[in-house]
């Protein structure tokens, strides 16, 4: 009774821009060729997230604010680009971060539990949100995943519907993914 949730960061946009640049579309297409199938695709409501899912070759089933930007009271406690371990550490020292991660875990567990047996979901979000979701669902197990997710990188989670728990995961790095600002 295991389902899978794959969480990816959006592709490149122009600095300060809202939409993907051509290089971002090309990167998303390249990565998307090896993904899926997915029973459901959920993105942030911010255009670059759903544009990435579409460029990957997937129709967007839903947009959800859980995958959008992180509340200021949480961002005051951790740098969005601090990497996976920074979120685990921040949760240990901040009630606001723990509460945010708890809400994320609860929401994602509902999505994963609603998937068909053996089914998978794709979620496309943003830097900082990606790492916070990993820390929410896997705790310290995600701490060693390294620096922040670059464009179209992320992770895959396994969810046991019987126990209602996330039981494992793996970071997904993309060779050739550019750093922020490119």
C-alpha positions as a Python dict, from the first residue, in 0.01 Angstrom:
ca = {
    (1, 'X'): (0, 0, 0),
    (2, 'X'): (271, 246, -102),
    (3, 'X'): (230, 561, -308),
    (4, 'X'): (493, 803, -433),
    (5, 'X'): (516, 1181, -432),
    (6, 'X'): (780, 1353, -644),
    (7, 'X'): (849, 1715, -553),
    (8, 'X'): (1045, 1931, -799),
    (9, 'X'): (1158, 2291, -814),
    (10, 'X'): (1046, 2504, -1109),
    (11, 'X'): (1277, 2571, -1406),
    (12, 'X'): (1461, 2896, -1480),
    (13, 'X'): (1304, 3237, -1515),
    (14, 'X'): (1462, 3573, -1586),
    (15, 'X'): (1581, 3742, -1265),
    (16, 'X'): (1271, 3898, -1110),
    (17, 'X'): (1056, 3757, -1391),
    (18, 'X'): (732, 3567, -1355),
    (19, 'X'): (751, 3326, -1649),
    (20, 'X'): (1004, 3067, -1759),
    (21, 'X'): (1277, 3163, -2004),
    (22, 'X'): (1343, 2944, -2309),
    (23, 'X'): (1635, 2771, -2134),
    (24, 'X'): (1399, 2679, -1849),
    (25, 'X'): (1145, 2533, -2089),
    (26, 'X'): (1420, 2327, -2257),
    (27, 'X'): (1551, 2197, -1923),
    (28, 'X'): (1200, 2104, -1806),
    (29, 'X'): (1134, 1921, -2134),
    (30, 'X'): (1459, 1726, -2102),
    (31, 'X'): (1390, 1620, -1743),
    (32, 'X'): (1021, 1550, -1808),
    (33, 'X'): (1100, 1290, -2075),
    (34, 'X'): (1208, 1045, -1805),
    (35, 'X'): (929, 1114, -1554),
    (36, 'X'): (587, 970, -1485),
    (37, 'X'): (329, 854, -1519),
    (38, 'X'): (152, 1056, -1252),
    (39, 'X'): (-203, 1012, -1126),
    (40, 'X'): (-210, 1377, -1021),
    (41, 'X'): (0, 1689, -1084),
    (42, 'X'): (-16, 1976, -835),
    (43, 'X'): (179, 2301, -855),
    (44, 'X'): (215, 2629, -679),
    (45, 'X'): (-23, 2894, -819),
    (46, 'X'): (282, 3100, -924),
    (47, 'X'): (316, 3080, -1306),
    (48, 'X'): (671, 2945, -1323),
    (49, 'X'): (564, 2634, -1128),
    (50, 'X'): (273, 2530, -1350),
    (51, 'X'): (466, 2633, -1663),
    (52, 'X'): (739, 2389, -1555),
    (53, 'X'): (491, 2101, -1517),
    (54, 'X'): (346, 2175, -1861),
    (55, 'X'): (692, 2199, -2019),
    (56, 'X'): (772, 1862, -1858),
    (57, 'X'): (477, 1723, -2050),
    (58, 'X'): (215, 1701, -1776),
    (59, 'X'): (-124, 1866, -1745),
    (60, 'X'): (-178, 2042, -1413),
    (61, 'X'): (-466, 1896, -1213),
    (62, 'X'): (-458, 2146, -929),
    (63, 'X'): (-273, 2444, -787),
    (64, 'X'): (-228, 2475, -412),
    (65, 'X'): (-98, 2753, -188),
    (66, 'X'): (89, 2495, 27),
    (67, 'X'): (342, 2484, -257),
    (68, 'X'): (375, 2863, -282),
    (69, 'X'): (601, 3090, -85),
    (70, 'X'): (686, 3034, 282),
    (71, 'X'): (539, 3260, 555),
    (72, 'X'): (767, 3544, 674),
    (73, 'X'): (762, 3421, 1036),
    (74, 'X'): (923, 3098, 910),
    (75, 'X'): (1163, 3261, 664),
    (76, 'X'): (1293, 3476, 950),
    (77, 'X'): (1430, 3154, 1101),
    (78, 'X'): (1593, 2986, 797),
    (79, 'X'): (1746, 3097, 468),
    (80, 'X'): (1542, 2977, 170),
    (81, 'X'): (1862, 2863, 1),
    (82, 'X'): (2021, 2702, 306),
    (83, 'X'): (1974, 2348, 180),
    (84, 'X'): (1800, 2046, 326),
    (85, 'X'): (1997, 2034, 651),
    (86, 'X'): (1921, 2398, 729),
    (87, 'X'): (1549, 2317, 746),
    (88, 'X'): (1605, 2022, 977),
    (89, 'X'): (1820, 2240, 1205),
    (90, 'X'): (1569, 2527, 1198),
    (91, 'X'): (1288, 2291, 1299),
    (92, 'X'): (1487, 2183, 1603),
    (93, 'X'): (1518, 2542, 1724),
    (94, 'X'): (1196, 2714, 1621),
    (95, 'X'): (835, 2653, 1715),
    (96, 'X'): (719, 2851, 1408),
    (97, 'X'): (925, 2633, 1175),
    (98, 'X'): (802, 2312, 1343),
    (99, 'X'): (440, 2427, 1312),
    (100, 'X'): (487, 2510, 944),
    (101, 'X'): (652, 2175, 873),
    (102, 'X'): (378, 1993, 1062),
    (103, 'X'): (111, 2158, 848),
    (104, 'X'): (303, 2071, 531),
    (105, 'X'): (343, 1706, 638),
    (106, 'X'): (-27, 1678, 721),
    (107, 'X'): (-132, 1824, 384),
    (108, 'X'): (110, 1611, 183),
    (109, 'X'): (1, 1295, 368),
    (110, 'X'): (-359, 1364, 264),
    (111, 'X'): (-253, 1400, -99),
    (112, 'X'): (-42, 1082, -85),
    (113, 'X'): (-317, 882, 89),
    (114, 'X'): (-569, 979, -181),
    (115, 'X'): (-353, 839, -462),
    (116, 'X'): (-446, 501, -610),
    (117, 'X'): (-241, 203, -491),
    (118, 'X'): (100, 226, -653),
    (119, 'X'): (13, 570, -788),
    (120, 'X'): (233, 875, -797),
    (121, 'X'): (193, 1250, -775),
    (122, 'X'): (414, 1523, -918),
    (123, 'X'): (438, 1852, -733),
    (124, 'X'): (622, 2157, -866),
    (125, 'X'): (719, 2431, -626),
    (126, 'X'): (998, 2672, -534),
    (127, 'X'): (1338, 2692, -369),
    (128, 'X'): (1303, 2673, 7),
    (129, 'X'): (961, 2512, -17),
    (130, 'X'): (1122, 2201, -167),
    (131, 'X'): (1366, 2162, 120),
    (132, 'X'): (1103, 2242, 383),
    (133, 'X'): (874, 1967, 251),
    (134, 'X'): (1159, 1714, 270),
    (135, 'X'): (1231, 1815, 630),
    (136, 'X'): (859, 1801, 710),
    (137, 'X'): (812, 1449, 577),
    (138, 'X'): (1146, 1284, 653),
    (139, 'X'): (1293, 1491, 937),
    (140, 'X'): (1662, 1425, 993),
    (141, 'X'): (1673, 1167, 714),
    (142, 'X'): (1676, 1458, 466),
    (143, 'X'): (1952, 1649, 646),
    (144, 'X'): (2231, 1485, 449),
    (145, 'X'): (2087, 1564, 106),
    (146, 'X'): (2316, 1863, 65),
    (147, 'X'): (2266, 2210, -70),
    (148, 'X'): (1946, 2360, -203),
    (149, 'X'): (1757, 2210, -494),
    (150, 'X'): (1862, 2369, -821),
    (151, 'X'): (1619, 2418, -1106),
    (152, 'X'): (1398, 2108, -1168),
    (153, 'X'): (1574, 1915, -890),
    (154, 'X'): (1389, 1782, -589),
    (155, 'X'): (1315, 1451, -424),
    (156, 'X'): (1089, 1146, -426),
    (157, 'X'): (894, 1032, -119),
    (158, 'X'): (735, 696, -46),
    (159, 'X'): (416, 697, 160),
    (160, 'X'): (270, 392, 333),
    (161, 'X'): (-107, 430, 319),
    (162, 'X'): (-158, 163, 586),
    (163, 'X'): (43, 346, 853),
    (164, 'X'): (-20, 695, 714),
    (165, 'X'): (353, 770, 726),
    (166, 'X'): (629, 868, 490),
    (167, 'X'): (868, 575, 491),
    (168, 'X'): (1155, 688, 273),
    (169, 'X'): (1283, 919, 12),
    (170, 'X'): (1566, 1007, -221),
    (171, 'X'): (1707, 1335, -344),
    (172, 'X'): (1682, 1391, -721),
    (173, 'X'): (1971, 1590, -867),
    (174, 'X'): (1988, 1695, -1232),
    (175, 'X'): (2329, 1705, -1401),
    (176, 'X'): (2375, 2038, -1575),
    (177, 'X'): (2106, 2222, -1380),
    (178, 'X'): (2231, 2581, -1349),
    (179, 'X'): (2262, 2768, -1018),
    (180, 'X'): (2022, 3048, -932),
    (181, 'X'): (2050, 3357, -1147),
    (182, 'X'): (2126, 3166, -1469),
}
